[in-house]
């Protein structure tokens, strides 16, 4: 299947946004991080309003091609190989780091720390896996059955506790399903009939709604469930719906802007961007390690936030992560084990 350049460029923009967001949060000094000043940073707000929804929307769209070509059993096995096994392998690194920081380590500490790391590590890959399983299980039945099933799931999600990263997984599921059905129902062809008009509607709506993006709009701060501290708070539904709509409008605005402007991007720059877009999985994994193990610890002396410093941090991490991903891809064994790619 020929690669979709618009989606590859969107993925590249999304992964750059992920790294830049981490640089703002963890690379601006200890005081900036501890006081959560990054949550009021306008660039950080912009990035976190759309970057993971964009990734998940694209992932769902591409998953529709996979589910059409193979059996549910084979797709399930492939998702374990491509998502779960890499999590288990890469989790050994932060687990080892945690054990090295402990003064008194016993044999029981290793499995406990390892399992604890696995459960929370690379949450986006876990979200992809869980979303894929849900879609595999429900796809193929009658339309009425699917509509009822999804409706029940979305209602139940409001009442499921947010522990073990469940808030993040619940937040991502609608985007994955939307991306899938955008493809399956050929809705993209409708949108591309008048892309500039639809882009204008999405962009204007997104800009208008972003003026209300505040502390509670972050999934990390307000969660997803209506059950908060043992009490039911139905205002959470408003927060969840607002956050979802903003993420969707932002993602569609990005994709449509790229689709409209792709022909005027210089070929040299486009080649670089497309290369990054093809390797986002590896870049995401390696950059996450760079952030958690190197960035914060090496920038604690910074006393004032500066976008120039964050940009340099982002470029360094992006270059290093891309080079490491290229090296991993050169060997079929490491490519299969660490990135879940077919040998």
TAHUDA-V909575 format. One record per pair of residues at least 24 apart in sequence whose ideal C-beta (glycine too) atoms are under 7 Angstrom apart, sorted by the first residue. I is the first residue (numbers start at 1). J is the second residue. Records with the same first field share a line. If there is no record, write none. Layout:
I = J + J
//
This chain:
1 = 65
5 = 262 + 274
6 = 255 + 258 + 259 + 262
7 = 58
8 = 274 + 277 + 278
9 = 258 + 262 + 273 + 274 + 277
10 = 54 + 58 + 254 + 255 + 258
11 = 58 + 277 + 280
12 = 273 + 276 + 277
13 = 254
14 = 51 + 54 + 55
15 = 276 + 280 + 283 + 284
16 = 318
17 = 47 + 51
18 = 51 + 284
19 = 287 + 314 + 317 + 318
20 = 47 + 310 + 314
21 = 47 + 48 + 51
22 = 291 + 295
23 = 295 + 310 + 313 + 314
24 = 310
26 = 291 + 295 + 296
27 = 295 + 299 + 309 + 310 + 313
28 = 302 + 305 + 310
29 = 299 + 300 + 302 + 303
30 = 300
31 = 303
32 = 305
39 = 215 + 218
45 = 213
48 = 218
49 = 210 + 213 + 246 + 247 + 250
50 = 247 + 250 + 251 + 254
52 = 124 + 172
53 = 175 + 247 + 248 + 251
54 = 251 + 254
55 = 124
56 = 172 + 175 + 176 + 179
57 = 175 + 178 + 179 + 251
58 = 179
59 = 128 + 176 + 179
60 = 175 + 176 + 177 + 178 + 179 + 180
61 = 179 + 180 + 182 + 183
63 = 132 + 135 + 180
64 = 180 + 183 + 184
67 = 139
72 = 136
75 = 136
76 = 133 + 136
79 = 129 + 132
81 = 340
82 = 340
83 = 125 + 128 + 129 + 340
84 = 129
85 = 340
86 = 338 + 339 + 340
87 = 118 + 121 + 122 + 125 + 126
88 = 118
89 = 337 + 338
90 = 122 + 285 + 338
91 = 117 + 118 + 121
93 = 289
94 = 121 + 292
97 = 293
119 = 164
120 = 165
122 = 285 + 288
123 = 165 + 168
124 = 284
126 = 165 + 169
127 = 168 + 169 + 172
130 = 169
131 = 172 + 173 + 176
134 = 173
135 = 177 + 180
150 = 177
157 = 224
158 = 225 + 226 + 237
159 = 225 + 226 + 227
160 = 225
161 = 225 + 227
162 = 223 + 224 + 225
167 = 219 + 223 + 224 + 225
168 = 219
170 = 224
171 = 219 + 224
174 = 244
175 = 247
195 = 256 + 259 + 260
196 = 260
198 = 256
199 = 253 + 256 + 257 + 260
202 = 249 + 252 + 253 + 256
203 = 253
205 = 249
206 = 246 + 249 + 250 + 253
209 = 245 + 246 + 249
210 = 246
213 = 246
217 = 242 + 243
219 = 243
276 = 322
279 = 322 + 325
281 = 339
282 = 325 + 328 + 339
283 = 321 + 322 + 325
286 = 321 + 324 + 325
287 = 317 + 321
290 = 317 + 320 + 321
//
